Amino acid sequence: MPDEVREREGVQVLMCDPDGPPVATARDALDLIGASFLGAEVVAVPVARLDERFFSLGTRVAGEIMQKFANYRLRLAVVGDISAHVAASPALRALVHESGTAGHVWFVPDLDALDDRLRAVA
C-alpha cells in the first residue's frame, strides 16, 4: 500500500506504508510533509520506517525530523512498539513523556491508540 491520506476519527491522516522508504533525515521528513499537503493534519509513520538513529538521541536525527514537522505545524504520530528503545534510553523515555503533553509528536503503540488521540483532538 502506498502512503495515502485517509480520514480517521474525523481527521485527515497521511498513513505511511510500513514498507515505504526509510525516514532517516530531515529531507525524508520534508518528503512526507510535502505528501501531507494533500490535506493531512497528521502524518502517521510506522516505527519500521524510522531509521534506528532516530531512537538514539545523541545522533540528533529525532530532533531534526520532529522540528521539521513542528515548523510546518503538522502532527507526527510514531506508530508502533518502541518499548525496547525507551527501556534502553532514559533520554528517549523523557522525550516520549514530554511529547505526549506537548501535542505535536505522538508516540502510540498501535492504530487503536492513534484513533484515541485523534478523537481527543477532533
Accessible surface in RSA format (square Angstrom, percent):
REM  Atomic radii and reference values for relative SASA: ProtOr
REM  Chains: A
REM  Algorithm: Lee & Richards
REM  Probe-radius: 1.40
REM  Slices: 20
REM RES _ NUM      All-atoms   Total-Side   Main-Chain    Non-polar    All polar
REM                ABS   REL    ABS   REL    ABS   REL    ABS   REL    ABS   REL
RES MET A   1   112.34  58.2  62.84  41.6  49.51 117.9  52.55  44.7  59.79  79.2
RES PRO A   2   101.15  73.7  91.70  83.6   9.45  34.3 100.59  83.1   0.56   3.5
RES ASP A   3    46.81  32.8  24.53  24.4  22.28  52.7  11.52  27.1  35.29  35.2
RES GLU A   4    71.13  40.8  66.11  50.0   5.02  11.9  22.38  43.3  48.75  39.8
RES VAL A   5    39.57  26.0  13.61  12.3  25.96  62.6  13.61  11.8  25.96  70.4
RES ARG A   6    81.39  34.2  76.01  38.7   5.38  12.8  43.58  59.6  37.80  22.9
RES GLU A   7   114.57  65.8  85.49  64.7  29.09  69.3  22.79  44.1  91.78  74.9
RES ARG A   8    45.72  19.2  40.62  20.7   5.10  12.2  12.62  17.2  33.11  20.1
RES GLU A   9    68.61  39.4  43.78  33.1  24.84  59.1  12.33  23.8  56.29  46.0
RES GLY A  10    55.89  68.9   0.00   N/A  55.89  68.9  22.42  61.5  33.47  75.0
RES VAL A  11     7.22   4.8   7.21   6.5   0.01   0.0   7.22   6.3   0.00   0.0
RES GLN A  12    60.93  34.1  60.75  44.4   0.19   0.4  25.29  53.8  35.64  27.0
RES VAL A  13     0.00   0.0   0.00   0.0   0.00   0.0   0.00   0.0   0.00   0.0
RES LEU A  14     1.67   0.9   1.67   1.2   0.00   0.0   1.67   1.2   0.00   0.0
RES MET A  15    10.12   5.2  10.12   6.7   0.00   0.0  10.12   8.6   0.00   0.0
RES CYS A  16     4.30   3.3   0.00   0.0   4.30  10.1   0.00   0.0   4.30   4.6
RES ASP A  17    19.72  13.8  19.72  19.6   0.00   0.0   1.40   3.3  18.32  18.3
RES PRO A  18    65.74  47.9  58.59  53.4   7.15  26.0  58.59  48.4   7.15  44.4
RES ASP A  19   133.32  93.4 100.85 100.4  32.47  76.8  31.38  73.8 101.94 101.7
RES GLY A  20    21.59  26.6   0.00   N/A  21.59  26.6  10.92  30.0  10.67  23.9
RES PRO A  21    95.98  70.0  88.28  80.5   7.70  28.0  94.79  78.3   1.19   7.4
RES PRO A  22    89.78  65.4  82.96  75.6   6.82  24.8  84.04  69.4   5.75  35.7
RES VAL A  23     3.18   2.1   3.18   2.9   0.00   0.0   3.18   2.8   0.00   0.0
RES ALA A  24    15.86  14.6  14.89  23.0   0.97   2.2  14.89  21.0   0.97   2.6
RES THR A  25    60.99  43.4  57.96  58.8   3.03   7.2  58.59  78.7   2.39   3.6
RES ALA A  26    23.09  21.2  21.38  33.0   1.71   3.9  21.38  30.1   1.71   4.5
RES ARG A  27   154.80  65.0 151.17  77.1   3.63   8.6  67.09  91.7  87.71  53.2
RES ASP A  28    36.94  25.9  34.74  34.6   2.20   5.2   4.40  10.4  32.53  32.4
RES ALA A  29     0.00   0.0   0.00   0.0   0.00   0.0   0.00   0.0   0.00   0.0
RES LEU A  30    48.44  27.0  41.58  29.7   6.85  17.2  41.74  29.3   6.69  18.0
RES ASP A  31    76.73  53.8  62.72  62.4  14.02  33.1  31.26  73.6  45.47  45.4
RES LEU A  32     8.63   4.8   8.63   6.2   0.00   0.0   8.63   6.1   0.00   0.0
RES ILE A  33     2.46   1.4   2.46   1.8   0.00   0.0   2.46   1.8   0.00   0.0
RES GLY A  34    36.61  45.1   0.00   N/A  36.61  45.1  25.87  71.0  10.74  24.1
RES ALA A  35    37.57  34.5  26.19  40.4  11.37  25.9  35.48  50.0   2.09   5.5
RES SER A  36     1.52   1.3   0.08   0.1   1.43   3.3   0.00   0.0   1.52   2.1
RES PHE A  37   138.26  69.2 107.83  66.8  30.43  79.2 112.22  68.0  26.04  74.5
RES LEU A  38   148.79  82.9 116.75  83.5  32.04  80.5 122.76  86.2  26.03  70.0
RES GLY A  39    43.12  53.2   0.00   N/A  43.12  53.2  34.14  93.7   8.98  20.1
RES ALA A  40    10.28   9.5   0.00   0.0  10.28  23.4   0.00   0.0  10.28  27.2
RES GLU A  41    91.81  52.7  85.34  64.6   6.47  15.4  34.25  66.3  57.55  47.0
RES VAL A  42     0.00   0.0   0.00   0.0   0.00   0.0   0.00   0.0   0.00   0.0
RES VAL A  43     0.00   0.0   0.00   0.0   0.00   0.0   0.00   0.0   0.00   0.0
RES ALA A  44     2.36   2.2   1.39   2.1   0.98   2.2   1.41   2.0   0.95   2.5
RES VAL A  45     0.95   0.6   0.95   0.9   0.00   0.0   0.95   0.8   0.00   0.0
RES PRO A  46    21.40  15.6  21.40  19.5   0.00   0.0  21.40  17.7   0.00   0.0
RES VAL A  47    27.70  18.2  24.71  22.4   2.98   7.2  24.71  21.5   2.98   8.1
RES ALA A  48    83.58  76.9  42.66  65.8  40.92  93.1  55.08  77.6  28.50  75.5
RES ARG A  49     5.34   2.2   3.54   1.8   1.80   4.3   1.70   2.3   3.64   2.2
RES LEU A  50     9.90   5.5   0.86   0.6   9.04  22.7   1.24   0.9   8.66  23.3
RES ASP A  51    39.73  27.8  32.57  32.4   7.16  16.9   7.25  17.1  32.48  32.4
RES GLU A  52   120.58  69.2 112.35  85.0   8.23  19.6  66.00 127.7  54.58  44.6
RES ARG A  53   107.61  45.2 105.96  54.0   1.65   3.9  50.99  69.7  56.61  34.3
RES PHE A  54     0.01   0.0   0.00   0.0   0.01   0.0   0.00   0.0   0.01   0.0
RES PHE A  55    10.00   5.0   2.87   1.8   7.13  18.6   3.32   2.0   6.68  19.1
RES SER A  56    57.80  48.8  50.87  67.9   6.93  16.0  30.11  64.1  27.69  38.8
RES LEU A  57    51.10  28.5  35.80  25.6  15.30  38.5  36.46  25.6  14.64  39.4
RES GLY A  58    73.76  91.0   0.00   N/A  73.76  91.0  44.25 121.4  29.52  66.1
RES THR A  59    58.22  41.4  31.63  32.1  26.59  63.4  40.62  54.6  17.60  26.6
RES ARG A  60   170.93  71.8 166.63  84.9   4.30  10.2  49.16  67.2 121.77  73.8
RES VAL A  61     9.30   6.1   8.99   8.1   0.30   0.7   9.30   8.1   0.00   0.0
RES ALA A  62     0.57   0.5   0.51   0.8   0.06   0.1   0.51   0.7   0.06   0.1
RES GLY A  63    42.96  53.0   0.00   N/A  42.96  53.0  35.86  98.4   7.10  15.9
RES GLU A  64    90.09  51.7  83.26  63.0   6.83  16.3  33.74  65.3  56.35  46.0
RES ILE A  65     1.12   0.6   1.12   0.8   0.00   0.0   1.12   0.8   0.00   0.0
RES MET A  66    26.56  13.8  24.95  16.5   1.61   3.8  24.93  21.2   1.62   2.2
RES GLN A  67    99.81  55.8  97.42  71.2   2.39   5.7  37.42  79.6  62.39  47.3
RES LYS A  68    60.55  29.5  60.55  37.2   0.00   0.0  12.75  11.5  47.81  50.9
RES PHE A  69     0.99   0.5   0.99   0.6   0.00   0.0   0.99   0.6   0.00   0.0
RES ALA A  70    34.61  31.8  24.34  37.6  10.27  23.4  24.66  34.7   9.95  26.4
RES ASN A  71    88.15  60.8  55.57  53.7  32.59  78.5  22.09  53.2  66.07  63.9
RES TYR A  72   104.72  48.9  84.56  48.1  20.16  52.5  48.91  36.8  55.81  68.8
RES ARG A  73   205.34  86.2 180.60  92.1  24.74  58.9  55.98  76.5 149.36  90.5
RES LEU A  74    13.28   7.4  13.11   9.4   0.17   0.4  13.28   9.3   0.00   0.0
RES ARG A  75    68.61  28.8  68.15  34.7   0.46   1.1   6.80   9.3  61.81  37.5
RES LEU A  76     1.30   0.7   1.30   0.9   0.00   0.0   1.30   0.9   0.00   0.0
RES ALA A  77     0.00   0.0   0.00   0.0   0.00   0.0   0.00   0.0   0.00   0.0
RES VAL A  78     1.08   0.7   0.52   0.5   0.57   1.4   0.52   0.4   0.57   1.5
RES VAL A  79    18.03  11.9  14.53  13.1   3.51   8.5  14.53  12.6   3.51   9.5
RES GLY A  80    18.65  23.0   0.00   N/A  18.65  23.0  15.04  41.3   3.62   8.1
RES ASP A  81   107.49  75.3  84.58  84.2  22.91  54.2  38.69  91.1  68.80  68.6
RES ILE A  82    15.03   8.6  12.85   9.6   2.18   5.3  13.34   9.6   1.70   4.6
RES SER A  83    68.90  58.2  60.13  80.2   8.77  20.2  47.93 102.1  20.96  29.4
RES ALA A  84    79.81  73.4  64.53  99.6  15.29  34.8  73.28 103.2   6.53  17.3
RES HIS A  85    46.94  25.7  41.92  29.1   5.02  12.8  20.22  20.8  26.73  31.1
RES VAL A  86    28.72  18.9  28.72  26.0   0.00   0.0  28.72  25.0   0.00   0.0
RES ALA A  87    76.18  70.0  49.75  76.8  26.42  60.1  55.03  77.5  21.15  56.0
RES ALA A  88    86.22  79.3  48.73  75.2  37.49  85.3  59.59  83.9  26.63  70.5
RES SER A  89    24.14  20.4  22.78  30.4   1.36   3.1  16.07  34.2   8.07  11.3
RES PRO A  90    94.16  68.6  88.99  81.1   5.17  18.8  89.37  73.8   4.79  29.8
RES ALA A  91    57.91  53.2  44.83  69.2  13.08  29.8  53.54  75.4   4.37  11.6
RES LEU A  92     0.00   0.0   0.00   0.0   0.00   0.0   0.00   0.0   0.00   0.0
RES ARG A  93   110.36  46.3 109.26  55.7   1.10   2.6  54.87  75.0  55.50  33.6
RES ALA A  94    60.91  56.0  51.26  79.1   9.65  21.9  58.79  82.8   2.12   5.6
RES LEU A  95    39.47  22.0  35.63  25.5   3.84   9.7  38.87  27.3   0.61   1.6
RES VAL A  96    34.51  22.7  31.39  28.4   3.12   7.5  31.39  27.3   3.12   8.5
RES HIS A  97   135.12  73.8 125.76  87.4   9.36  23.9  85.96  88.6  49.15  57.2
RES GLU A  98   114.74  65.9 111.69  84.5   3.05   7.3  31.18  60.3  83.57  68.2
RES SER A  99     7.24   6.1   4.10   5.5   3.13   7.2   7.02  14.9   0.22   0.3
RES GLY A 100    34.41  42.4   0.00   N/A  34.41  42.4  18.59  51.0  15.83  35.4
RES THR A 101   110.62  78.7  75.21  76.2  35.41  84.4  66.59  89.4  44.03  66.6
RES ALA A 102    74.28  68.3  38.49  59.4  35.80  81.4  48.53  68.3  25.75  68.2
RES GLY A 103    20.18  24.9   0.00   N/A  20.18  24.9  19.82  54.4   0.37   0.8
RES HIS A 104    88.84  48.6  88.72  61.7   0.11   0.3  56.95  58.7  31.89  37.1
RES VAL A 105     8.51   5.6   7.48   6.8   1.04   2.5   7.48   6.5   1.04   2.8
RES TRP A 106     1.05   0.4   1.05   0.5   0.00   0.0   0.24   0.1   0.81   1.3
RES PHE A 107    29.74  14.9   5.36   3.3  24.38  63.4   6.13   3.7  23.61  67.6
RES VAL A 108     6.97   4.6   5.01   4.5   1.96   4.7   6.24   5.4   0.73   2.0
RES PRO A 109    88.45  64.5  75.17  68.5  13.28  48.3  76.57  63.2  11.87  73.8
RES ASP A 110    68.16  47.7  65.20  64.9   2.96   7.0  30.98  72.9  37.18  37.1
RES LEU A 111    71.48  39.8  69.54  49.7   1.94   4.9  69.54  48.8   1.94   5.2
RES ASP A 112   107.71  75.4 104.92 104.4   2.78   6.6  29.06  68.4  78.65  78.4
RES ALA A 113    22.59  20.8  20.06  31.0   2.53   5.8  21.73  30.6   0.85   2.3
RES LEU A 114     0.00   0.0   0.00   0.0   0.00   0.0   0.00   0.0   0.00   0.0
RES ASP A 115    20.98  14.7  20.98  20.9   0.00   0.0   2.96   7.0  18.03  18.0
RES ASP A 116    76.90  53.9  70.09  69.8   6.81  16.1  26.17  61.6  50.73  50.6
RES ARG A 117    68.80  28.9  68.12  34.7   0.68   1.6  31.35  42.8  37.45  22.7
RES LEU A 118     0.00   0.0   0.00   0.0   0.00   0.0   0.00   0.0   0.00   0.0
RES ARG A 119   124.97  52.5 106.79  54.4  18.19  43.3  54.66  74.7  70.31  42.6
RES ALA A 120    83.95  77.2  42.17  65.1  41.79  95.1  54.15  76.3  29.80  78.9
RES VAL A 121    64.18  42.2  29.99  27.2  34.19  82.4  36.12  31.4  28.07  76.1
RES ALA A 122    87.16  80.1  21.27  32.8  65.89 149.9  53.95  76.0  33.21  88.0
END  Absolute sums over single chains surface
CHAIN  1 A     6361.1       4956.9       1404.2       3574.2       2787.0
END  Absolute sums over all chains
TOTAL          6361.1       4956.9       1404.2       3574.2       2787.0
